[in-house]
């Protein structure tokens, strides 16, 4: 069961990391005029890779946030279930003593 959760987190990271493209496009659009002015491909490499790194980082952090929220919901559900079970058993013990 633990292996399946890790696989889902990996899938989420990959889909989020590949699903973002805003910074990559922004980096390329910024690099084109700078590269033409300097007559070099260095700005394209720099801004393109920086934009791609930002896209990947943003995607992975979004996935980690979703995963943490899901874990908190599961923990709250377990706590609620345990509290209800504890309440029912203490009620049954009190009733049995009477």
C-alpha positions as a Markdown table, in Angstrom:
| # | Residue | x | y | z |
|---|---|---|---|---|
| 1 | Unk | 0.0 | 0.0 | 0.0 |
| 2 | Unk | 2.9 | 2.4 | 0.8 |
| 3 | Unk | 4.4 | 1.7 | -2.6 |
| 4 | Unk | 1.3 | 2.7 | -4.4 |
| 5 | Unk | 1.2 | 6.1 | -2.6 |
| 6 | Unk | 4.8 | 6.8 | -3.6 |
| 7 | Unk | 4.0 | 5.9 | -7.2 |
| 8 | Unk | 1.0 | 8.3 | -7.2 |
| 9 | Unk | 3.3 | 11.1 | -5.8 |
| 10 | Unk | 5.8 | 10.4 | -8.5 |
| 11 | Unk | 3.1 | 10.5 | -11.2 |
| 12 | Unk | 1.8 | 13.8 | -9.8 |
| 13 | Unk | 5.3 | 15.3 | -9.8 |
| 14 | Unk | 5.9 | 14.3 | -13.4 |
| 15 | Unk | 2.5 | 15.5 | -14.6 |
| 16 | Unk | 2.8 | 18.8 | -12.7 |
| 17 | Unk | 6.4 | 19.4 | -13.8 |
| 18 | Unk | 5.6 | 18.7 | -17.4 |
| 19 | Unk | 2.3 | 20.5 | -17.3 |
| 20 | Unk | 3.8 | 23.9 | -16.6 |
| 21 | Unk | 5.3 | 25.9 | -19.4 |
| 22 | Unk | 4.8 | 29.5 | -18.6 |
| 23 | Unk | 8.4 | 30.3 | -17.4 |
| 24 | Unk | 10.0 | 28.3 | -20.2 |
| 25 | Unk | 8.1 | 30.4 | -22.8 |
| 26 | Unk | 8.7 | 33.6 | -20.9 |
| 27 | Unk | 12.5 | 32.8 | -20.7 |
| 28 | Unk | 12.6 | 32.1 | -24.5 |
| 29 | Unk | 10.7 | 35.3 | -25.3 |
| 30 | Unk | 13.0 | 37.3 | -23.2 |
| 31 | Unk | 16.1 | 35.6 | -24.6 |
| 32 | Unk | 15.3 | 36.1 | -28.3 |
| 33 | Unk | 15.6 | 39.9 | -28.4 |
| 34 | Unk | 18.6 | 39.9 | -26.0 |
| 35 | Unk | 20.3 | 37.2 | -28.1 |
| 36 | Unk | 19.7 | 39.1 | -31.3 |
| 37 | Unk | 21.1 | 42.3 | -29.7 |
| 38 | Unk | 24.2 | 40.5 | -28.4 |
| 39 | Unk | 24.4 | 38.2 | -31.5 |
| 40 | Unk | 24.8 | 35.2 | -29.2 |
| 41 | Unk | 22.9 | 32.1 | -28.2 |
| 42 | Unk | 24.1 | 32.4 | -24.5 |
| 43 | Unk | 21.0 | 34.3 | -23.4 |
| 44 | Unk | 18.7 | 31.7 | -24.9 |
| 45 | Unk | 20.5 | 29.0 | -23.1 |
| 46 | Unk | 20.5 | 30.9 | -19.8 |
| 47 | Unk | 16.9 | 32.1 | -19.8 |
| 48 | Unk | 15.6 | 28.9 | -21.4 |
| 49 | Unk | 17.2 | 26.7 | -18.8 |
| 50 | Unk | 16.3 | 29.1 | -15.9 |
| 51 | Unk | 12.6 | 29.1 | -17.1 |
| 52 | Unk | 12.5 | 25.4 | -17.4 |
| 53 | Unk | 14.0 | 25.0 | -13.9 |
| 54 | Unk | 11.4 | 27.3 | -12.5 |
| 55 | Unk | 8.6 | 25.4 | -14.2 |
| 56 | Unk | 9.8 | 22.1 | -12.7 |
| 57 | Unk | 10.3 | 23.6 | -9.2 |
| 58 | Unk | 6.8 | 25.1 | -9.3 |
| 59 | Unk | 5.2 | 21.9 | -10.5 |
| 60 | Unk | 6.9 | 19.7 | -7.9 |
| 61 | Unk | 6.1 | 22.1 | -5.0 |
| 62 | Unk | 2.4 | 22.2 | -6.2 |
| 63 | Unk | 2.4 | 18.4 | -6.1 |
| 64 | Unk | 4.0 | 18.3 | -2.7 |
| 65 | Unk | 1.4 | 20.7 | -1.4 |
| 66 | Unk | -1.4 | 18.6 | -2.8 |
| 67 | Unk | 0.1 | 15.5 | -1.3 |
| 68 | Unk | 0.4 | 17.1 | 2.1 |
| 69 | Unk | -3.2 | 18.3 | 2.0 |
| 70 | Unk | -4.3 | 14.8 | 1.1 |
| 71 | Unk | -2.3 | 13.3 | 4.0 |
| 72 | Unk | -3.8 | 15.8 | 6.4 |
| 73 | Unk | -7.3 | 14.9 | 5.3 |
| 74 | Unk | -6.5 | 11.2 | 5.8 |
| 75 | Unk | -5.1 | 11.9 | 9.2 |
| 76 | Unk | -8.2 | 14.0 | 10.2 |
| 77 | Unk | -10.4 | 11.2 | 9.0 |
| 78 | Unk | -8.5 | 8.6 | 11.0 |
| 79 | Unk | -8.6 | 10.8 | 14.1 |
| 80 | Unk | -12.3 | 11.4 | 13.7 |
| 81 | Unk | -12.9 | 7.6 | 13.3 |
| 82 | Unk | -10.8 | 6.8 | 16.3 |
| 83 | Unk | -12.6 | 9.4 | 18.4 |
| 84 | Unk | -16.0 | 8.1 | 17.4 |
| 85 | Unk | -14.9 | 4.5 | 18.1 |
| 86 | Unk | -13.5 | 5.6 | 21.5 |
| 87 | Unk | -16.8 | 7.4 | 22.3 |
| 88 | Unk | -18.9 | 4.4 | 21.3 |
| 89 | Unk | -16.8 | 2.0 | 23.4 |
| 90 | Unk | -16.8 | 4.3 | 26.5 |
| 91 | Unk | -20.6 | 4.7 | 26.1 |
| 92 | Unk | -21.0 | 0.9 | 25.9 |
| 93 | Unk | -18.8 | 0.4 | 29.0 |
| 94 | Unk | -20.8 | 3.0 | 30.9 |
| 95 | Unk | -24.1 | 1.3 | 29.9 |
| 96 | Unk | -22.7 | -2.1 | 30.8 |
| 97 | Unk | -21.7 | -0.9 | 34.3 |
| 98 | Unk | -25.3 | 0.5 | 34.9 |
